[in-house]
Amino acid sequence: MSTQETVPAAPSNGETILQSASEPIDLQLPTSAADGLIQKPFARPLDTANPTAPAQLTSDQKSKYEAVLKTVSSWTTVPTKAEKGAPTAPITEDERMWLTRECLLRYLRATKWNVAEAETRLLSTLTWRREYDLKKLTPEYISIENETGKQVLLGYDIHGRPCLYLLPSNQNTEKSDRQLEHLVFMLERAIDLMGPDQETVALLVNFNETKSGQNASMGQAKQTLGFLQNHYPERLGRALVINVPFMIWGFFKLITPFIDPNTREKLMFNEDLRQHVPPSQLMKSVGGDVEFRYDHATYWPALNTLAEQRREAYRQRWVQGGKQIGELENYLKGENTPSLSAAMAEVEAKANASE
């Protein structure tokens, strides 16, 4: 059963989304294995999903956050390239929207609360996003890379993280920059699908039936680690790697020195995936109950239409909230919570009432 959702609220059940306020598109998204053969992304996490609550900020951390917020709020231009002396261009609305409260906190945590380093890395990522040209990474451009379903967003883990499957045995293209762009594209879609109280993704890497040459090269692995650690800090919740053949163990030993210690702690090998992902949202091929068959013509438009709608709802709420740098992600994701400007007004009203 589908229900039409109201823009700009984030989808409550994901079964029906809106292309515009007047054009409903019914995607008929599944919710669990009980829905039979699955060929589209799941609508939402199970109700039993339990996102990890963020730690309360100390007074010192709050002051460091305020310092970073003050700095990034003053940015009017951003370099167009990473090279020294590169030209700059005005900061865009998309870039301002990207600078949420939680985004700034992710960079602070990643730099162990070093204010100057967090500010440097935030600006570096904004430049990287320009230079990498994320707008070029459209569903049409990336489509050929996913025709065999070598990367699939399907289901959510026990903490409500979107699950991104990496299936190297389905490799269908020659090594190229677009293979790395494909991973960036899917990470961005995973972020689109994150609900309130969720900032991280669960990677499920299944090397079953992977042949020599189908896994990433050393160069690609270093590049991947580089952009994950530098430009998607604090976005990896768990990386579950299974069916690791001997040749891949050797590969992991080679790249381990390049992996940040915090990232390394999130890597787990040959675990029982049912302990991490509810069986009713876990593919049968990795031990779950979900009968999933990848059909590009069905899955790809469903994923991208759903993600587009989530982004549009997010953007509309950002506009309604006053286009604030430091906006609250839970508000932007549709949770029934005040925007930053509304929350600040409420605090000010209470302060005035107590005088």
C-alpha positions in Angstrom: 0.0 0.0 0.0 1.4 3.4 -1.0 0.8 6.8 0.5 1.5 10.1 -1.2 4.0 12.1 0.8 4.0 15.9 1.2 6.9 17.9 -0.1 9.2 19.0 1.4 9.0 16.5 4.2 11.4 13.5 3.8 9.7 10.3 2.7 8.0 8.6 5.7 7.7 5.3 4.0 9.5 5.8 0.6 6.8 4.0 -1.3 5.5 7.1 -3.1 7.6 10.1 -3.9 6.9 13.3 -5.8 8.6 14.5 -9.0 7.0 17.8 -8.2 4.2 18.9 -5.9 1.6 17.9 -8.5 3.2 14.8 -10.2 3.3 11.8 -7.9 5.5 8.9 -9.0 4.7 5.6 -7.2 7.9 3.6 -7.0 6.4 0.7 -5.0 9.5 0.3 -3.0 9.9 -2.8 -0.8 10.3 -2.8 3.0 11.5 -6.3 3.8 12.2 -9.8 2.3 8.5 -10.6 2.8 7.8 -8.5 -0.3 9.0 -11.3 -2.5 11.5 -10.9 -5.3 13.4 -7.6 -4.6 14.6 -5.5 -7.5 14.5 -2.0 -6.0 16.0 -0.2 -3.0 14.2 -0.7 0.3 12.0 2.2 1.4 13.4 2.7 4.8 15.2 1.0 7.8 13.2 -1.4 9.9 11.4 0.2 12.9 13.8 -1.7 15.1 16.9 0.1 13.7 18.7 1.9 16.5 21.0 4.7 15.3 23.9 5.5 17.6 23.2 8.7 19.5 25.8 11.4 19.0 27.9 12.2 22.0 27.0 15.4 23.8 29.5 18.2 23.2 31.7 19.5 26.0 31.9 23.2 26.6 35.3 23.2 24.9 34.0 21.4 21.9 31.1 23.8 21.7 33.5 26.7 21.6 35.6 25.1 18.9 32.5 24.4 16.9 31.4 28.1 17.2 34.9 29.1 16.0 34.7 26.9 12.9 31.1 28.1 12.2 32.2 31.7 12.4 35.1 31.1 10.0 33.1 29.2 7.3 30.2 31.7 7.6 32.7 34.4 6.5 33.7 32.6 3.3 32.6 34.4 0.2 34.8 32.6 -2.3 36.3 29.1 -2.8 39.4 28.1 -4.9 38.4 26.3 -8.1 41.5 24.1 -8.0 43.8 22.6 -5.3 47.0 24.1 -6.7 48.7 27.0 -5.1 47.5 30.4 -6.4 44.4 28.9 -8.1 41.6 31.3 -9.0 38.6 31.5 -6.8 34.9 31.8 -7.5 31.9 32.9 -5.3 30.7 30.3 -2.8 27.5 28.7 -4.2 24.2 28.0 -2.4 24.9 24.2 -2.8 28.2 24.7 -1.0 26.6 26.7 1.8 23.9 24.1 2.2 26.6 21.4 2.4 28.1 23.2 5.5 25.7 21.9 8.0 26.3 21.7 11.8 26.9 18.0 11.6 29.3 18.5 8.6 31.4 20.9 10.6 31.4 18.5 13.6 32.5 15.6 11.4 35.5 17.5 10.3 36.3 18.6 13.9 36.1 15.0 15.1 38.2 13.8 12.2 40.9 16.3 13.1 40.7 15.6 16.8 39.1 19.0 17.4 41.9 21.0 15.8 40.0 24.1 14.7 42.6 25.4 12.2 43.0 21.9 10.6 39.2 21.4 10.4 38.8 24.7 8.6 41.6 23.9 6.2 40.1 20.5 5.4 36.6 21.9 4.9 37.9 24.4 2.4 40.0 21.6 0.8 36.9 19.5 0.4 34.8 22.3 -1.1 37.7 22.8 -3.7 37.9 19.0 -4.3 34.1 18.9 -5.0 34.5 21.6 -7.5 37.6 20.2 -9.2 36.2 16.6 -9.2 33.1 18.1 -10.7 30.4 16.2 -8.9 27.7 17.8 -11.1 29.2 15.8 -14.0 28.4 12.6 -12.1 24.9 12.2 -13.4 22.9 8.9 -13.4 23.3 8.8 -17.2 27.1 9.2 -17.1 27.6 6.6 -14.4 24.9 4.2 -15.7 27.3 2.0 -17.7 29.4 1.3 -14.6 26.4 -0.2 -12.8 24.8 -2.2 -15.6 25.8 -5.5 -13.9 25.0 -4.4 -10.4 28.6 -4.3 -9.1 27.5 -1.7 -6.5 24.1 -1.8 -4.9 22.4 0.3 -2.3 20.0 -2.1 -0.6 18.6 -2.2 2.9 19.8 -0.7 6.2 21.9 -2.2 9.0 20.8 -2.6 12.6 21.7 1.0 13.3 19.8 2.4 10.3 22.8 2.9 8.1 22.3 2.5 4.3 24.0 -0.6 3.1 26.2 -0.2 0.1 27.3 -3.5 -1.4 30.5 -3.7 -3.4 30.5 -6.8 -5.6 33.8 -7.0 -7.5 32.9 -10.2 -9.3 30.3 -8.2 -11.3 33.0 -5.9 -12.7 32.1 -5.0 -16.3 34.4 -2.2 -17.4 38.1 -1.6 -17.9 40.0 0.3 -15.2 39.3 4.1 -15.6 38.6 7.3 -13.7 34.9 6.6 -14.1 35.2 3.5 -11.9 36.3 5.8 -9.0 33.6 8.3 -10.0 31.1 5.5 -9.7 32.0 4.9 -6.1 31.8 8.7 -5.3 28.4 8.7 -7.0 27.1 5.8 -4.9 28.4 7.3 -1.7 26.5 10.5 -2.5 23.4 8.5 -3.1 23.9 6.7 0.2 24.1 10.1 1.9 20.8 11.1 0.2 19.2 8.0 1.7 20.4 8.6 5.3 17.5 9.3 7.6 17.4 11.5 10.7 20.1 10.7 13.4 22.2 8.9 10.7 25.5 10.2 9.2 27.3 7.0 8.2 27.1 4.2 5.6 27.7 0.4 6.0 29.9 -1.0 3.3 29.4 -4.7 2.5 32.2 -6.1 0.3 31.7 -9.6 -1.0 34.7 -11.1 -2.8 32.9 -14.3 -3.7 33.8 -15.5 -7.2 36.1 -12.5 -7.7 38.8 -13.3 -10.3 42.2 -11.9 -10.7 42.0 -8.4 -12.3 38.5 -7.7 -11.1 39.6 -6.0 -7.9 40.9 -2.4 -7.7 44.5 -1.7 -8.6 46.9 -0.3 -6.0 46.6 3.1 -7.6 42.8 3.0 -7.4 42.9 1.8 -3.8 45.1 4.7 -2.8 42.9 7.2 -4.6 39.8 5.7 -3.0 41.3 5.8 0.5 42.4 9.4 -0.2 39.0 10.8 -1.1 37.2 8.7 1.6 39.5 9.8 4.4 40.0 13.4 3.3 36.6 14.3 1.8 34.1 11.9 3.5 35.4 11.9 7.0 33.3 10.2 9.7 31.1 8.8 7.0 32.1 5.1 7.3 30.1 3.4 10.0 31.2 -0.2 9.3 33.0 -2.0 6.5 32.1 -5.7 6.4 34.4 -7.7 4.1 33.5 -11.4 3.4 34.8 -14.3 1.3 38.3 -12.8 1.0 40.4 -15.0 -1.3 44.2 -15.4 -0.7 45.1 -12.9 -3.4 42.9 -10.2 -1.8 44.5 -10.8 1.6 47.8 -9.9 0.1 46.3 -6.8 -1.4 44.8 -5.7 1.9 48.2 -6.2 3.5 49.7 -3.8 0.9 47.2 -1.1 1.4 46.9 -1.3 5.2 49.7 1.2 5.9 47.7 3.8 3.9 44.5 3.3 6.0 43.8 5.7 8.8 43.8 3.9 12.2 40.2 5.1 12.9 39.1 3.6 9.5 41.0 0.4 10.2 39.0 -0.1 13.4 35.8 -0.1 11.3 37.0 -2.9 9.0 35.7 -6.4 9.9 36.4 -9.6 8.0 34.3 -12.7 7.5 31.7 -11.7 10.2 28.2 -13.2 10.3 26.4 -10.4 8.4 23.1 -11.3 10.1 24.6 -9.9 13.3 25.0 -6.5 11.6 22.1 -6.3 9.1 18.5 -7.5 9.8 18.1 -10.7 7.7 14.8 -9.3 6.2 16.9 -6.5 4.6 20.1 -8.6 3.8 20.7 -10.3 0.5 20.4 -14.1 0.4 23.8 -14.3 -1.3 25.5 -13.1 1.9 23.4 -15.0 4.4 20.2 -12.9 4.6 16.6 -13.6 3.6 16.2 -11.2 0.7 15.8 -12.7 -2.8 17.4 -9.9 -4.8 18.0 -10.0 -8.5 19.7 -7.0 -10.1 17.9 -5.6 -13.2 19.4 -2.3 -14.3 16.3 -1.1 -16.1 14.3 -1.5 -12.9 16.8 -0.7 -10.1 18.7 2.3 -11.6 15.8 4.6 -12.2 14.1 3.7 -8.9 17.3 4.5 -6.9 18.0 7.7 -8.7 14.4 9.0 -8.6 14.2 8.3 -4.9 17.5 10.0 -4.2 16.5 13.0 -6.3 13.3 13.4 -4.4 15.2 13.2 -1.1 17.6 15.9 -2.3 14.8 18.1 -3.4 12.9 17.8 -0.1 16.2 18.5 1.8 16.8 21.6 -0.4 13.3 23.0 0.1 13.6 22.7 3.8 17.0 24.5 3.7 15.4 27.3 1.8 12.4 27.4 4.3 14.9 27.5 7.2 16.5 30.6 5.8 19.5 29.1 3.9 21.6 29.0 7.0 25.2 27.7 7.2 25.3 25.4 10.2 21.7 24.2 9.6 20.6 21.1 11.5 20.6 17.9 9.4 17.8 16.3 11.2 15.6 19.3 10.3 16.8 19.1 6.7 16.0 15.3 6.6 12.4 15.9 7.6 12.3 15.2 11.3 9.7 17.1 13.2 12.2 19.5 14.7 12.9 23.3 14.5 15.3 24.7 11.9 18.4 26.5 13.2 16.8 29.9 12.9 13.6 28.8 14.7 15.6 27.1 17.5 17.7 30.3 18.0 14.6 32.4 18.0 13.1 30.1 20.7 16.2 30.4 22.8 16.1 34.1 22.5 12.4 34.3 23.4 13.0 32.2 26.5 15.9 34.4 27.5 13.9 37.6 27.1 11.0 36.1 29.1 13.2 35.3 32.0 14.6 38.8 32.3 
